[in-house]
Structure formats: C-alpha cells, structure tokens
C-alpha cells in the first residue's frame, strides 16, 4: 500500500520515476495546483491522517485534501470566514478562527471553532468580542489565539480562555470589502510555530511577536516598514532560533538578520518555508520597482485592493543564513499564504491563488532542469593572432534527465553548435575575433539558455572576448558575479574581493593570485574595512542590520556588530579613534553611526560635529591608510571629513550638485571624489583629466596617487595612471588589458572602489570587466617595441593539414527597510 501511495504522489506531481516514463503535468513549471473553489486563508498538515486542512475563507468551510492523490475528498462546513486554523500537537483538535469584523447594518461574527477529530468531528463554536488574527498551538496543548486586543490561551478540551497579554495599536480591517481582496489583505496577520511547538511567531500590520511556550512570555515589537511586510506569511526554523516574516529574516530576539532584496511588499502574493535540515528557505518574494539610491524610497500607501505580480511567479531556493540564491523554479501560479513542509522535507504545501499547491522539493532531481557547466567563457586573442577560437561547454540537467534546450547568442560574432539539443550535450562555442578587431578591451556577450520543459530559470552564459593590444598592461583573472569592493591586507600577502550576488568575501593569496578562502556574508554586502590592529575585517550590508566581522588570522566569522533597529550599515570606515558606518535608515533620515567594537554595538552620532547627522541615502565612507581621517561623500554632492585627533567632523561642504565614481583619502589630508582633488578643508583644488574616461578607482600611495578610468565605449581598454597630488597632473596614462568597473544605474551605490595596491608594492589589483586585473607595480616602465626579425615560409601541405585538423579549432582554455 505504501508503494502504491508513493507512486500516486509522484505521478500526480509529474516527477520522473524512470526517465521518459511520466511527463510533467505542467510543462516548464514546478508543482501541482489544487483548486478549491474559493479563497484559501490558511492550511494545517495532518500527516498521521494523511490529509491537509484548508481554511476556505469565502466558502465558509474547511476543505480536506488527501495527501495520497492531492484531491479534495470532503469538506467541513463551519461558521463564516474561517481565517486561520491550527492542529493540536496530539492531533485531537482542529481550532479555527473566524474573522467576522462586519460593520452596520451587519453584525460582527468573530468566533472560534473547535473540531474534535477523535469524536466524529464534533464541533463547538465560541463567540469572540474582538476580531481574531490567527491561532497556533504550543507543545502544552493550549492554543495561542491572537486578536486585535489580546493574546489569549485557549484550552480546546473545555473551551476555557486566559489572557496572557494585551495588544495596542492593531486595527482590524472591516467587512465587507471591495471585490478582488484576498484573505492576507483582509486579516493581514499570520502565525506559525516551530517544529517542537516551543516557539510561536506572528506578524501583523504593526507588530511582530514571539510567544515562548515554555515561559508563557510574549515579546511584542512594534515596527514600521517600507514597503509593507509582504507576503503576509510567517515561517519558523525547526528549533525556533530563526523566523521569516514578510520579506525579512529575524533572530528569536527580533533582530533583522537579512532581508530579501527589492520586495514588492504585496501581502497576498508569495510565501516562504524554512527547511532547517537542508539549511534552505523556499520562497516566492515578488520583486518591486527598483528605487533610486539617491533619495529615500517613498512610503507607499496601503492599497485598497491587492495587486498582481508583474512577472511570472518564481520560487527561489536560498540559503537560510544569508538568503543567497541557489536556484529559481517557475511556478504554475502565485503562492498566496502559509507554506508547510512535510516531516521528511520532501513536499511543500502552500496556499495559492486557486487554493493550494503541492511542490515536490525533495524530488527536484526528477524534474527537468537545464544549466551550463560554467557561468563564464573567456576568449583571449591578440593583435597578431585573429584566427577563429573554439571552446567547449556542457549543457546539462543536474538530475541527469534528458531535457531539451536551445541557445541564442546576444551579439554577432558568437556561434554555438549545436544550438538546439537535449541534455547532456557538449556544445562548441566559436568566436570570430575579426568581428571584434576594433574593440580594444573585453567585449561582454551572453548565450541565453532556454528550454520548453525545464522548470528552472537558467542563468545565461557570460562570454568574455578580449582583444589585447601590445601596449595594454596587466593580466586579468576571470571571477564570475557582481564584484563591488576590493581591499588589500596591510600586513598579509592577501587581498579581499566582495562578491555581492553570492554574499561572499573572496580571499586571495597575493603571491600567486590564488583563491584561498570564501567567507559568507549576510545579504547584499556593500563594503569592507579592516580594523587598525589589522586583526579583523568588517563587512557592511544593504539588506541586513548587521555588520559581519571576521578574524583575519583564522579566516573565520566572529560576533557581528548589531546596528540600531532600522539601520543598514552600507559603508564602514575605521580610524584611530572611531569606527563609523554610513547607514540607510527605515525612516526619512539616514545617519552615520558610531560602532563600539568591543561590545559589537552601534549608535547614531547625536551630531556630526556642528553639523546635523542627516546624510544622503547613498553615502560612502573611506579612511586614510594611517587612520587619521575619514572621508564621507554623498551622491547629492555633500562631502564631509572626520578628524581622528579632534574626534569630530571638522568640515562639511556641498560644492557639487551630484557625485559618483572613485573616492579616497590620503595620509596627508588630501581627498579624491570622482575627478576632483580636494584639500584638507574639502575645497576643490584640481580637476583630474576627464578625457580619459569615467572615474573607477583611486588609491593614494605615499604622496602620489593611482587612478583608473574607463571609456564610455563598452569594450574600450581601461586606463591607469599615476597622479601627482600636488598638481593633480596625470603621469604616463597607460592602457590596461580591459576596463575597470564603473557604477551602474541598477547598483546599490553610484560610488566605486575598484583599486587596491598591495602593501608590499609588488602589484596593483583592479576590479575589471572579467573579474580582476593584476598589474605590476612598474606597469608604466618602458617596454621595447616588437620587431620582426625573420620570416619562415610554411609548406603548403602543412598548412592544409593544419586547416583540416584540430589545429584549426585552437581550443583554449534599494531598497526595502524595516524599523523595530
């Protein structure tokens, strides 16, 4: 019987038991939709009975779905508007809350129903004086019922209640509501409990709370957020140490550990569930419209009716500690409420637009997926070698299935063969350097990977085509992803690169440019700083209210810095007297915080010297190498300087309407912002040569400087030059093998720190198009021009042989915020 039931599960979900035996039910989407003929508001999983209880809010019933064939076998009719439900730990009672906050001429019908599942589904209904928002059971068998005014403990065996605590500031929606409203918009609350039933967490429009079942204590935190904390769902880790609410990931104390980037805030679209065993979160968090980083994002008005997501629904599989994305799967429709994992973690049940969806997350290898064997392909050629270059890449299905694919290059000059096929397949990618012969740097193209049957959203292959000229200097190293900061270690033969898309610090040995470690950050790391004793690395984030700290001797994380509620430490700088963080804040005013490193805490400075602590949302900090000063630069054109001797900000100016690009501070009280050289009072002294491209990186070295720029043409070579800081004059501008990175409109910041001279002055590291480029310290030393000394005529037959065999292929190898 078990085998039959298991077979039915897999067939219904379209999972391939044997390759080619069962086709997916929904081609190109992951999961099975079970319509209920109404709007689901909550679910409860009863695995011993093999059923899922579904609160059908608009049809006034509890639909009971079989876990064997995923169909509705029966329904239990209850009082109107069942908004939430919970199953007792012993499986005896199903408790249902009824949201009946009607206004005149109708009468309120707020209530609580108990169904005794061991007594032929005997039902009792109890009236409530205020609207109930949700219910969850603790291990002790009592149900925590949350209303707009109270936290109530309810005993389902005898119907007795006890008020644990009161609630203030929660306003319930009134009924009736306009059409196209859904339960998450109406009830606007969610509760969930840890697997051990020791911890209950909840979320409403204005509070987050934690009920400790062991101590019967309520920790209630008021909050504000922009956008709204949607989806209106709570999920809890197995032991209750973490919980996700809306688009945020919180510790048990309510600290925001990480948050999903750029959420829309829609209450009725999306969901999430934490899989503690796998260290994963399954989540649909619809993205919103990106906000400019130059001004605070506007606080959206609460919509009168829910809005649909503008893109196809996608399930993200992310790491549970920092929300780094592992994979994206296409869903048949939107998740729309609570999601629950089976005890084995193999099936995910979730409220959806039509009712519920069942997602076979434990059988992902049975679904068609497609991906490339590597994210980047690098093609290198030179001025004297313009022959066609071919490399191989494998298109595969991670589960070993035979999945269709088709490939399409984004630019001319890239050819793939075959462009259509079935996994696994070896694909030849050929580049014709002659098409790119007028490009003097690295051209970036994409090979888009698509499939008619794959359920995942495959990443494109980035193709990097470099045409090196004799005068270009440096050697580039391919590093995939979004690189946003580079830092040389002052005392170790290392440098650190911040990879934002994977939430990582990449650690490199500077003697051989070999990667030696990867440090995990929180979500969307933005900047790095090293403490004055050179023992610790501090990383700031755009989507976490923590600054991570790493021991540089052991290369291990240590206790992080906890920022004030609602403060996101985007940029961190260290001086001899203070550690400062420029924070975007959940509110109208963004500030600079002072970090107390021993206690790992921070507080906003009451003032910046005689100046108000009110900064642009896109403000960056950088310190001089000796820690004597910290430069602050805002995208609105504001510049400020902190003096360590005075332990205060001593100057603040606004000589520019806007600023972006490189920024740096010297030991000699000189500063660089974009193409501007500033004196100790931040008065502009000189304008650096703007004709050699956009500002990318700058580093002071003793009393001179190093500067990198990039031309506006996409594939132009970059330029590095020494700068005489006394005059601002550039010395010997030299082309580099590819362009350094510059700010993009879609980035977190319009400022760039891409240049890191190594402490032993053996080399210079620059973040560039393909990853990073290593330049020798004497990159501008004279080099003898190439000379033609001899010509050798090759035999005609050998040329023909070369063309006819393998030689011809020449294979070579913004953001959202929450306060409180």
KAVEN-V790059 format. One record per backbone hydrogen bond with DSSP energy under -1.0 kcal/mol. CO is the residue of the C=O (numbers start at 1). NH is the residue of the N-H. E is the energy in kcal/mol with one decimal. If there is no record, write none. Layout:
BEGIN
co->(CO/CO)
nh->(NH/NH)
e->(E/E)
END
This chain:
BEGIN
co->(1/2/3/4/5/6/7/8/9/10/11/18/26/32/34/39/42/44/46/50/51/52/53/54/55/55/56/60/61/62/63/64/64/65/66/71/74/76/81/84/86/88/92/93/94/95/96/97/97/98/98/100/100/101/103/110/111/112/113/114/115/115/116/116/122/124/126/131/134/136/138/142/143/144/145/146/146/149/150/151/151/152/153/154/155/160/162/165/175/182/182/183/190/192/194/197/198/199/200/201/202/203/206/207/208/209/210/211/212/212/217/219/221/224/226/228/231/233/235/238/241/242/243/244/245/247/248/249/249/250/251/255/256/258/262/267/271/273/275/275/279/280/281/282/283/284/286/313/315/316/317/317/318/319/324/327/328/329/330/334/335/338/340/342/346/347/348/349/350/351/354/355/356/357/358/359/359/360/363/364/366/368/371/375/377/379/381/382/385/389/391/393/394/395/396/397/403/405/406/408/413/415/417/419/421/425/427/428/429/430/431/432/434/436/441/443/445/446/447/448/450/453/455/461/462/463/464/465/466/468/469/473/475/477/482/485/487/492/493/494/495/496/497/498/499/503/504/505/506/507/507/508/509/514/517/519/523/524/527/529/531/535/536/537/538/539/540/543/545/547/548/549/550/551/551/556/561/564/566/568/568/571/573/578/579/580/581/582/582/584/585/590/591/592/593/594/596/596/600/601/603/607/608/611/612/617/618/620/622/624/627/628/629/630/631/632/633/634/635/638/639/640/641/641/642/643/643/648/651/653/661/662/664/670/671/672/673/675/676/677/677/678/679/683/686/694/697/699/701/704/705/706/707/708/708/709/710/713/715/718/719/720/721/722/723/724/724/729/731/734/735/739/744/750/754/756/758/763/764/765/766/767/770/771/772/773/774/775/776/778/795/796/797/798/799/800/805/806/806/809/817/819)
nh->(5/6/7/8/9/10/11/12/13/15/14/21/29/358/356/57/55/53/51/67/46/65/44/63/41/57/61/78/56/76/54/73/74/52/70/66/64/62/99/97/95/91/117/88/115/86/113/83/84/100/111/102/109/175/106/128/98/126/96/124/94/117/119/121/116/114/112/148/146/144/141/138/154/136/152/133/134/167/147/164/165/145/162/143/159/155/153/151/103/185/186/187/203/201/197/139/213/194/211/192/209/190/223/204/221/202/219/200/216/217/212/210/208/819/817/230/233/246/244/196/252/237/250/235/248/260/245/257/258/243/254/251/545/249/288/232/284/282/279/280/320/275/318/273/316/271/264/331/329/283/326/327/281/323/319/317/457/315/30/353/270/351/349/345/362/342/359/340/357/336/36/352/34/350/32/348/361/363/366/367/16/455/396/462/464/466/468/385/382/431/429/427/373/425/371/400/423/421/450/448/432/430/428/407/405/395/393/417/391/415/389/435/437/439/467/465/463/410/461/408/406/28/330/447/377/445/379/443/381/383/472/737/774/772/500/498/496/494/510/489/508/487/506/484/504/521/499/519/497/516/517/495/513/509/507/505/543/542/540/538/534/552/531/550/529/548/526/259/563/561/539/558/537/555/556/551/547/567/586/570/584/582/580/575/595/573/593/570/571/568/587/615/583/605/581/603/600/601/562/596/594/609/611/608/614/619/635/633/631/627/576/644/624/642/622/640/620/637/659/634/653/632/650/651/630/647/648/643/641/639/752/674/672/666/678/664/676/688/673/685/686/671/682/679/677/710/708/706/704/701/723/699/721/696/697/719/694/716/441/736/709/734/707/731/705/727/728/724/722/720/473/769/747/661/767/765/761/758/775/756/773/741/479/768/477/766/475/764/779/781/799/800/801/802/803/804/808/809/810/390/226/224)
e->(-2.6/-2.6/-2.3/-2.3/-2.0/-2.1/-2.6/-2.5/-1.6/-2.5/-1.2/-3.0/-2.2/-2.3/-1.7/-2.0/-2.6/-3.0/-2.3/-2.6/-2.5/-2.8/-2.0/-2.3/-2.7/-1.1/-1.3/-1.8/-2.6/-2.8/-2.7/-2.1/-1.2/-2.3/-1.2/-2.6/-2.9/-3.0/-2.1/-2.6/-2.7/-2.1/-2.7/-2.7/-2.5/-2.0/-3.1/-2.2/-1.1/-1.1/-1.5/-2.2/-2.8/-2.7/-1.6/-2.6/-2.6/-3.8/-2.9/-2.2/-2.2/-1.0/-1.4/-1.1/-3.0/-3.1/-2.7/-1.4/-2.4/-3.4/-1.6/-2.2/-2.8/-1.5/-3.0/-4.1/-1.3/-3.0/-2.7/-3.2/-1.2/-3.4/-1.9/-2.9/-2.4/-2.7/-3.3/-3.0/-1.9/-1.6/-1.6/-2.7/-2.2/-2.6/-2.0/-2.3/-2.6/-2.4/-3.3/-2.1/-2.0/-1.9/-2.4/-2.5/-3.5/-2.0/-2.9/-2.3/-1.9/-1.0/-2.7/-2.1/-2.6/-3.0/-1.8/-2.3/-2.3/-2.2/-2.8/-1.1/-1.2/-2.6/-3.4/-2.4/-2.2/-2.4/-2.1/-2.4/-1.6/-2.3/-2.0/-2.3/-1.3/-3.2/-2.4/-2.0/-2.7/-2.6/-1.2/-2.1/-2.2/-3.1/-2.5/-1.9/-4.0/-1.2/-2.5/-2.2/-2.8/-2.7/-3.2/-1.5/-2.3/-2.1/-2.3/-2.9/-2.4/-3.2/-3.1/-1.7/-3.7/-2.4/-3.1/-1.4/-2.9/-2.4/-3.0/-3.4/-2.5/-3.1/-2.2/-2.1/-3.2/-2.2/-2.3/-2.7/-2.1/-1.9/-1.8/-1.8/-1.5/-3.3/-2.8/-2.8/-3.1/-3.1/-2.3/-1.6/-1.1/-2.8/-3.3/-3.2/-2.0/-2.1/-2.2/-2.5/-2.6/-2.1/-2.0/-2.4/-1.7/-3.1/-3.1/-3.0/-2.2/-2.8/-2.0/-2.0/-2.5/-2.8/-2.3/-1.5/-1.2/-1.9/-1.8/-2.7/-3.4/-2.8/-2.4/-1.7/-2.1/-1.1/-3.9/-2.3/-2.5/-2.9/-3.5/-3.0/-2.4/-1.3/-1.6/-2.2/-2.7/-2.0/-2.9/-2.6/-3.2/-2.4/-1.9/-2.3/-2.7/-2.5/-3.4/-2.4/-2.3/-2.3/-2.8/-2.8/-2.4/-2.9/-1.3/-1.8/-1.8/-3.1/-2.7/-2.7/-1.5/-2.5/-2.0/-3.5/-2.2/-2.9/-2.2/-2.2/-1.9/-1.5/-2.6/-1.7/-1.9/-3.1/-2.6/-2.6/-2.2/-2.0/-1.0/-2.9/-2.2/-2.3/-2.1/-1.7/-1.7/-2.9/-2.3/-2.8/-3.1/-2.4/-3.0/-1.1/-1.6/-2.7/-2.3/-3.0/-3.0/-2.2/-2.2/-2.0/-1.1/-1.6/-2.8/-3.0/-3.3/-1.0/-1.8/-3.2/-1.8/-1.1/-1.9/-2.4/-3.3/-2.0/-2.4/-2.7/-2.2/-3.0/-1.8/-2.5/-2.5/-2.0/-1.4/-2.9/-2.8/-2.9/-2.1/-1.1/-2.0/-1.3/-1.5/-3.0/-1.9/-2.6/-2.2/-3.5/-2.4/-2.4/-3.3/-2.0/-2.3/-3.3/-2.2/-3.6/-1.4/-2.1/-2.3/-2.0/-2.6/-2.0/-2.5/-2.5/-2.3/-2.7/-2.5/-2.2/-2.1/-1.9/-1.2/-2.2/-3.5/-1.4/-2.2/-2.8/-2.2/-3.0/-2.4/-3.7/-1.7/-1.2/-3.5/-3.0/-1.7/-2.8/-2.4/-1.8/-1.5/-2.7/-2.6/-2.1/-1.8/-2.4/-2.7/-2.8/-3.1/-2.0/-2.4/-1.5/-3.5/-2.2/-2.0/-2.6/-1.5/-2.3/-1.7/-2.1/-2.7/-2.5/-2.4/-1.9/-2.0/-1.2/-1.3/-1.6/-2.1/-1.5)
END
